[in-house]
Amino acid sequence: MEALARALRGFSGTVFFISHDRTFVNIVATSILEVKGGRIKRYPGTYEDYVYHLEMLARGEIEESSGKPEGCGSSAGKSRDGASDGASGENQEDSAEKSASKGDARKQLKAREREQQRLRHLIQERDRILKDMAANPFHFSKDRNARLKSIQVEIEESEAKLK
């Protein structure tokens, strides 16, 4: 199974698969498609990222998004019939600038939150591997050691981004 996972991980094309093996999914998947209630929702990241997102939803730490891209449904400056709300052009420009800066700040905050979440996942995965190594000191896995090294590099990069 590990050989297949490595081969698929190295493949540059698209692979769509279904598996009950969580380790395999976590190694190979770069995003998860959830089919639920007649809808398909894409979760970028590993299987662990997906599970972590579901846990946060269950604990009420985050709310499930409406599925609309950011900014959809905004009607600033227009009435329901599409006509201008009568504000002066100067006020609309100031409002647009403020909205843009708020949008940028929101995007930066979301990006930082995603990076923090990614860092937490990496640390959890590293700790899990280290615990497994401590529990089975005579078991050598080249793939596990390579993954541990890769995780450590990713942790350092993530920490640098968050500084």
Phi, psi and omega in degrees: 000321180296321180296318178296316179300315179298316181297316180292323179297325180278347181288133184272352180272191180265136176233127176248121182217161176233132181211148174270348183276103185296324179296315178300313179299317182295325180286318189270319189289138172250352171199157182242134174255120179258124177256114186205133176060034179076011180234157175242129180236133181262132175243111178290150177109191183277176176298322178298321177298318179298312180297319179298318178299316179296322178296319179296321176298315182296324179279352179079015180285335176225161177253147178291132182289157182284350181092353178275141174297156181302135177096347178291146176085359180283135180234029181300131176086358181223151174272178182299330181275003177093356180282158179295150181277003175092358178290152181292157180300323181295316179296323179295321179294316178299317180297319180296319178296316179296318179297319180296317181291324176295320179297318178296317180297319179296317180297318179296319179296316179297319179296320178294318178298319178297319180294320177296319178297316179299317179298316179300317179296317180298317180296319178298317180294317178300313181298322179295318179294316179297321178295318178297320179295321179292323181287330182232069187295338181267358178269117179253131177227114180300318180296317179297317179295320178295319179295319179299317178296316179298317180298316181298319177297316180296322178297314180298319178296317180296316179298322178295321178296325185278350180284000000 
